[in-house]
Amino acid sequence: MRELAGMTAFVTGGASGIGLALGRAFAEAGMKVMLADVEADALAAAVKSLHNIGPEVRGIDCDVTDAADVERAAKATFDAFGNVHVVCNNAGVAAGGGVDDIALDSWRWVLDVNLMGVVHGVRAFLPHMRAHGEGGHFVNTASMAGMQSGLGFSPYTASKFAVVGMSEGLAPQLAPFGIGVSVLCPGFVRTRIGESGRNRPEQYGATQIPEPGTPTAMLVAMIDEMIRNGIDPADVAARVLAAIRANELYVFTHPEMRAEVEGRFAAITAAFDKTAVPG
Ligand SMILES: NC(=O)c1ccc[n+]([C@@H]2O[C@H](COP(=O)([O-])OP(=O)(O)OC[C@H]3O[C@@H](n4cnc5c(N)ncnc54)[C@H](O)[C@@H]3O)[C@@H](O)[C@H]2O)c1
């Protein structure tokens, strides 16, 4: 989508961090913006903070883990703004720990928000986008954790690899309809992702606090520090807008992480050297 002015964007996780920065950048580009989020107070403040920027910015409460709720938010957006062109499936949460010490409830929560939230967003908006025929773009937020693993945040990594794979498959499916797909894979960004537990619903149990001094506690502390020193969400948003305009599938923001991804790919391709069945 080369021209964004006058179009409409829908952004999940729009009350904070990367989602709010995307909302601001879309408003600055002259788009109508619907911010969707579960955190009501933060959402109201986010909408207020953008009021004087774009033509129209609104907010809607929306839990991306619930397909019907995302459909309701989509319909409210059509009613408010008419056709929707850019959908950012961005809401996400993180829970720390290794495969064997993360509660199953945490696995379900992270996968429900980070993976099923993207599925629900695509399903709620795709029929509408195909039908209006004006072109469109999905931006699915994954992470560098969707390109290489090793940080010990197992459900998070699993969810982000899934979003990368799904987005790669979706792009050629939607290209014939003039609908682009980008998968956003940032490294560390200065947001509130480290405080994800603030939005954890009761049905997924309590947030696990790792025992002080354990490897998990040290890992969580290290990651919190890297998030505090992360890049500005506005820089991520600027990269995303450029990617939408140029219809780029992969959206990276941290060039210094290239070597880690190359290392993974080198290990994968090296495994092909051993595929010959010994004679
Ligand atoms: N911050 C980073 O370093 C980083 C790096 C790579 C990827 N990401 C991804 O970026 C995305 C945005 O996260 P962020 O870093 O801006 O964190 P953030 O916590 O600042 O913002 C996330 C937003 O998602 C909302 N949210 C949580 N559960 C929700 C639900 N069920 N339904 C709707 N909204 C919900 C939260 O209320 C919050 O407003 C996430 O998908 C995250 O995994 C973040």
The ligand as an SDF file (V2000), in Angstrom:
LIG
                    3D

 44 48  0  0  0  0  0  0  0  0999 V2000
    9.3380   -4.9540   23.7210 N   0  0  0  0  0  0  0  0  0  0  0  0
   10.1170   -5.8070   23.0860 C   0  0  0  0  0  0  0  0  0  0  0  0
   11.3510   -5.8840   23.3440 O   0  0  0  0  0  0  0  0  0  0  0  0
    9.5330   -6.6850   22.0110 C   0  0  0  0  0  0  0  0  0  0  0  0
   10.4160   -7.3620   21.1610 C   0  0  0  0  0  0  0  0  0  0  0  0
    9.9130   -8.1650   20.1640 C   0  0  0  0  0  0  0  0  0  0  0  0
    8.5450   -8.2950   20.0080 C   0  0  0  0  0  0  0  0  0  0  0  0
    7.7060   -7.6340   20.8370 N   0  0  0  0  0  0  0  0  0  0  0  0
    6.2560   -7.8100   20.6320 C   0  0  0  0  0  0  0  0  0  0  0  0
    5.6530   -6.5550   20.4470 O   0  0  0  0  0  0  0  0  0  0  0  0
    4.2600   -6.6520   20.7280 C   0  0  0  0  0  0  0  0  0  0  0  0
    3.8280   -5.4660   21.5560 C   0  0  0  0  0  0  0  0  0  0  0  0
    4.3950   -5.5730   22.8560 O   0  0  0  0  0  0  0  0  0  0  0  0
    5.1050   -4.3530   23.5950 P   0  0  0  0  0  0  0  0  0  0  0  0
    6.5310   -4.6740   23.6680 O   0  0  0  0  0  0  0  0  0  0  0  0
    4.6540   -3.0760   23.0050 O   0  0  0  0  0  0  0  0  0  0  0  0
    4.5270   -4.5620   25.0930 O   0  0  0  0  0  0  0  0  0  0  0  0
    3.4840   -3.7070   25.9530 P   0  0  0  0  0  0  0  0  0  0  0  0
    3.2200   -4.5280   27.1550 O   0  0  0  0  0  0  0  0  0  0  0  0
    3.9950   -2.3330   26.1370 O   0  0  0  0  0  0  0  0  0  0  0  0
    2.1890   -3.6630   25.0150 O   0  0  0  0  0  0  0  0  0  0  0  0
    1.4210   -4.8300   24.7900 C   0  0  0  0  0  0  0  0  0  0  0  0
   -0.0590   -4.4500   24.7760 C   0  0  0  0  0  0  0  0  0  0  0  0
   -0.8350   -5.6510   24.5150 O   0  0  0  0  0  0  0  0  0  0  0  0
   -1.9850   -5.5640   25.3450 C   0  0  0  0  0  0  0  0  0  0  0  0
   -2.5670   -6.9010   25.5570 N   0  0  0  0  0  0  0  0  0  0  0  0
   -2.1290   -7.8930   26.3580 C   0  0  0  0  0  0  0  0  0  0  0  0
   -2.9760   -8.9310   26.3120 N   0  0  0  0  0  0  0  0  0  0  0  0
   -3.9630   -8.5840   25.4510 C   0  0  0  0  0  0  0  0  0  0  0  0
   -5.1270   -9.2490   24.9960 C   0  0  0  0  0  0  0  0  0  0  0  0
   -5.4590  -10.4730   25.4250 N   0  0  0  0  0  0  0  0  0  0  0  0
   -5.9290   -8.6130   24.0950 N   0  0  0  0  0  0  0  0  0  0  0  0
   -5.6060   -7.3600   23.6750 C   0  0  0  0  0  0  0  0  0  0  0  0
   -4.5370   -6.6720   24.0900 N   0  0  0  0  0  0  0  0  0  0  0  0
   -3.7240   -7.2920   24.9780 C   0  0  0  0  0  0  0  0  0  0  0  0
   -1.4920   -4.9430   26.6350 C   0  0  0  0  0  0  0  0  0  0  0  0
   -2.5460   -4.4120   27.4080 O   0  0  0  0  0  0  0  0  0  0  0  0
   -0.5460   -3.8850   26.1050 C   0  0  0  0  0  0  0  0  0  0  0  0
   -1.2160   -2.6520   25.9070 O   0  0  0  0  0  0  0  0  0  0  0  0
    4.0790   -8.0120   21.3980 C   0  0  0  0  0  0  0  0  0  0  0  0
    3.5450   -8.9350   20.4710 O   0  0  0  0  0  0  0  0  0  0  0  0
    5.4700   -8.4020   21.7910 C   0  0  0  0  0  0  0  0  0  0  0  0
    5.6340   -9.8030   21.9050 O   0  0  0  0  0  0  0  0  0  0  0  0
    8.1630   -6.8250   21.8380 C   0  0  0  0  0  0  0  0  0  0  0  0
  1  2  1  0
  2  3  2  0
  2  4  1  0
  4  5  1  0
  4 44  2  0
  5  6  2  0
  6  7  1  0
  7  8  2  0
  8  9  1  0
  8 44  1  0
  9 10  1  0
  9 42  1  0
 10 11  1  0
 11 12  1  0
 11 40  1  0
 12 13  1  0
 13 14  1  0
 14 15  2  0
 14 16  1  0
 14 17  1  0
 17 18  1  0
 18 19  2  0
 18 20  1  0
 18 21  1  0
 21 22  1  0
 22 23  1  0
 23 24  1  0
 23 38  1  0
 24 25  1  0
 25 26  1  0
 25 36  1  0
 26 27  1  0
 26 35  1  0
 27 28  2  0
 28 29  1  0
 29 30  1  0
 29 35  2  0
 30 31  1  0
 30 32  2  0
 32 33  1  0
 33 34  2  0
 34 35  1  0
 36 37  1  0
 36 38  1  0
 38 39  1  0
 40 41  1  0
 40 42  1  0
 42 43  1  0
M  CHG  2   8   1  16  -1
M  END
$$$$
